[in-house]
């Protein structure tokens, strides 16, 4: 029985971009022992990897000296046959110098951030390069990771565990959550592009007038706009664990929802509308209808780098022309035909 190590101590969205690739590694190694290293900030998605042959360990997103020593000792003493570097941190590319494992890695070529340099790349068994300098539009990061991890180039079934452990609050109210659009409000993206809180609320109300049921979420934390949402809309408050859901309402707010509950809400939704990030990547992983909102400064290469593999995918640029954005969303929703 071989031992496999996957290094992915990264952000939630970056982990979500790697799920199809990780699934390929797990499927090809169903009879081997696999260890996955996640970060402290993505550990709430660890339920996805709860398989009988998989061990999950955690490191900080930014490794300190002791984390690096711990990792080096693990690799030196554990005799891994293959190691997948899916979080391209500089320190990882020195690992092939100290052990004989086969290293598979995602590398980066960029004016400001090329990792690793040529000599260290020569020590990798296999790598896929995310070339941000090329004028030619390349593959998305998700496709690069899948190509790297899927050695046999087969179409594998998904064996990840898509069943999260739900909170009591969501479990008790889940029967009321059906046939809806999920929208995520990210304050810095909307405000940066000229959208006030009232503009966003107008968007919610316009969707209600077109007979769409809306469930929306917002940034985690304690912000002044949270109180406005809680006072204006039917809601589940995950901070206080109190339900204020009105079954007759068309708009519901889920305040400070936890990651595993959010995963379930995305899975239950008919469509997800959100600024680009973990929300839209997870929705694409779950094959949901997606309207991915990008900032006005997005470049063509950046867009293609993060575009998911999803036939039900739409995107829009969040301009300050509110009517144009609203009409584009309504048009896209109509095209989804759910």
Residue pairs with C-beta under 8 A, 6 or more apart in sequence:
1 31
1 32
1 33
2 29
2 32
2 33
2 81
2 82
3 32
3 33
3 34
3 35
3 78
3 79
3 80
3 81
4 25
4 29
4 32
4 33
4 34
4 35
4 80
4 81
4 82
4 83
4 84
5 34
5 35
5 37
5 75
5 78
5 80
5 82
5 83
5 84
5 101
6 22
6 25
6 34
6 35
6 36
6 37
6 83
6 84
6 86
7 37
7 83
7 84
7 85
7 86
7 87
7 92
8 14
8 15
8 18
8 22
8 36
8 37
8 38
8 39
8 42
8 84
8 86
8 87
9 37
9 38
9 39
9 40
9 42
9 58
9 59
9 60
9 61
9 63
9 87
9 89
10 18
10 39
10 42
10 61
10 86
10 87
11 39
11 41
11 42
11 61
11 278
12 41
12 42
12 44
12 45
12 259
12 278
13 277
13 278
13 281
14 42
14 87
15 38
15 39
15 42
15 45
16 45
16 278
16 281
16 282
16 285
17 141
17 142
17 145
17 281
17 306
17 308
18 86
18 142
18 145
19 48
19 160
19 285
20 142
20 145
20 146
20 285
20 309
21 86
21 142
21 145
21 146
21 148
21 149
21 150
22 36
22 49
22 86
22 149
22 160
23 156
23 158
23 159
23 160
24 146
24 149
24 150
24 151
24 156
25 34
25 84
25 149
26 34
26 49
26 51
26 54
26 159
26 160
27 156
27 157
27 159
28 150
28 151
28 152
28 156
29 53
30 53
30 159
31 53
32 53
32 81
33 53
33 55
34 53
34 54
34 55
35 54
35 55
35 56
35 57
35 78
35 80
36 49
36 54
36 55
36 56
36 57
37 57
37 58
37 59
37 71
38 45
38 46
38 56
38 57
38 58
38 59
39 58
39 59
39 60
39 61
39 87
40 58
40 59
40 60
40 61
41 61
43 58
44 258
44 259
44 260
45 259
45 263
46 56
47 161
47 163
47 164
47 165
47 260
48 160
48 161
48 162
49 56
49 160
49 161
50 56
50 161
51 159
51 161
59 67
59 70
59 71
60 67
63 71
63 89
63 91
68 91
72 95
72 98
75 83
75 95
75 98
75 99
75 101
76 98
76 99
80 99
80 101
81 101
81 102
82 101
82 102
82 103
82 104
82 125
83 95
83 101
83 102
83 103
83 104
84 104
84 105
84 148
84 149
85 92
85 93
85 95
85 103
85 104
85 105
85 106
86 105
86 106
86 145
86 149
88 105
88 106
88 107
88 108
88 115
90 115
90 116
92 105
93 105
93 115
93 116
93 120
93 121
93 124
94 120
95 101
95 103
96 103
96 120
96 123
96 124
97 120
97 123
102 125
102 126
103 123
103 124
103 125
103 126
104 124
104 125
104 126
104 127
104 148
104 149
105 124
105 126
105 127
105 128
105 148
106 127
106 128
106 129
106 130
106 141
106 144
106 145
106 148
107 115
107 116
107 121
107 124
107 127
107 128
107 129
107 130
108 114
108 115
108 129
108 130
108 132
109 129
109 130
109 131
109 132
109 133
109 134
110 132
110 133
111 132
111 133
121 127
126 148
127 148
128 144
128 145
128 147
128 148
129 144
130 138
130 141
130 144
130 305
131 138
132 301
132 305
134 301
137 300
137 301
137 304
138 144
138 301
138 304
138 305
139 147
139 304
140 304
140 305
140 306
140 307
140 308
140 309
141 305
141 306
142 281
142 308
142 309
143 309
146 309
150 156
162 263
162 267
162 286
164 260
164 261
164 263
164 264
165 260
166 174
166 260
166 261
166 264
167 238
167 241
167 258
167 260
167 261
168 241
169 236
169 238
169 241
169 242
169 243
169 261
170 177
170 236
170 238
170 257
170 261
170 264
170 265
172 243
173 236
173 243
173 245
174 264
174 268
176 245
176 247
176 252
177 215
177 252
177 265
177 268
178 268
179 213
179 270
180 212
180 213
180 214
180 215
180 252
180 268
180 269
180 270
181 207
181 212
181 213
181 214
181 215
181 269
181 270
181 271
181 272
181 273
181 333
182 214
182 215
182 216
182 217
182 265
182 266
182 269
182 271
182 272
182 273
182 274
182 283
183 203
183 204
183 207
183 214
183 215
183 216
183 217
183 272
183 273
183 274
184 216
184 217
184 218
184 272
184 273
184 274
184 275
184 279
185 200
185 216
185 217
185 218
185 219
186 218
186 219
186 274
186 275
186 277
187 218
187 219
187 223
187 225
189 275
189 293
189 295
189 318
190 199
190 200
190 275
190 318
192 295
193 295
193 296
193 318
193 319
193 320
194 319
194 320
195 318
195 320
195 322
197 225
197 228
199 322
201 232
202 322
203 322
203 325
203 326
203 329
204 214
204 216
204 251
205 251
206 326
206 330
207 214
207 329
207 330
207 333
208 214
208 250
208 251
210 330
212 250
212 333
213 250
213 251
214 250
214 251
214 252
215 251
215 252
215 253
215 254
215 265
215 269
216 251
216 252
216 253
216 254
217 253
217 254
217 257
217 262
217 265
218 225
218 226
218 229
218 253
218 255
220 256
221 256
226 255
226 256
229 235
229 253
229 255
230 237
230 244
230 253
230 255
233 249
233 251
233 252
233 253
234 244
234 245
234 246
234 249
234 251
234 252
234 253
235 244
235 245
235 252
235 253
235 254
235 255
236 242
236 243
236 244
236 245
236 252
236 253
236 254
236 255
236 257
237 243
237 244
237 255
237 256
238 254
238 255
238 256
238 257
238 258
238 261
239 255
239 256
245 252
246 252
254 261
254 262
254 265
257 265
262 279
263 282
266 272
266 279
266 282
266 283
266 286
266 288
267 286
267 288
269 283
269 288
270 288
270 289
270 336
270 338
271 288
271 289
271 290
271 291
271 333
271 336
271 338
272 279
272 280
272 283
272 288
272 289
272 290
272 291
273 290
273 291
273 293
273 329
274 280
274 283
274 291
274 292
274 293
275 293
275 294
275 295
275 318
276 292
276 293
276 294
276 306
276 315
280 290
280 292
280 308
281 306
281 308
283 290
284 290
284 308
284 309
284 310
284 313
285 308
287 310
287 312
288 310
288 312
289 312
289 314
289 333
289 336
289 338
290 308
290 310
290 312
290 313
290 314
291 314
291 315
291 316
291 329
291 332
291 333
292 308
292 313
292 314
292 315
292 316
293 315
293 316
293 317
293 318
294 303
294 315
294 316
294 317
294 318
295 317
295 318
296 317
296 318
296 319
298 317
303 315
307 313
307 315
312 336
314 332
314 335
316 325
316 328
316 329
316 332
318 325
319 325
